[in-house]
Amino acid sequence: MILFLVSVEEARYSEIKKQEYVIGDRSLSRILKELQERGIILREAHPTYPVSTSYSLTEKGKQVARHLGELKDLF
């Protein structure tokens, strides 16, 4: 999910859900909330009807993504 956000910079919940096809809605919501609380992702609600929400990486999240990318390259 973090590496996906690096590639697209910003994504809506449905776009993330398509990438994380193995995970259920409740689990994905919980993970997104936890990443937000830890300062890794930023959640933005847009004033549309219905309200749309997008997620992007914070600077801390970009640092985490760099480390994950390095680990991925090792395997």
Secondary structure, 3 states (H helix, E strand, C coil): CHHHHHHHCEEEHHHHHHHCCCCCHHHHHHHHHHHHHCCCEEEEEECCCCCEEEEEECHHHHHHHHHHHHHHHHC
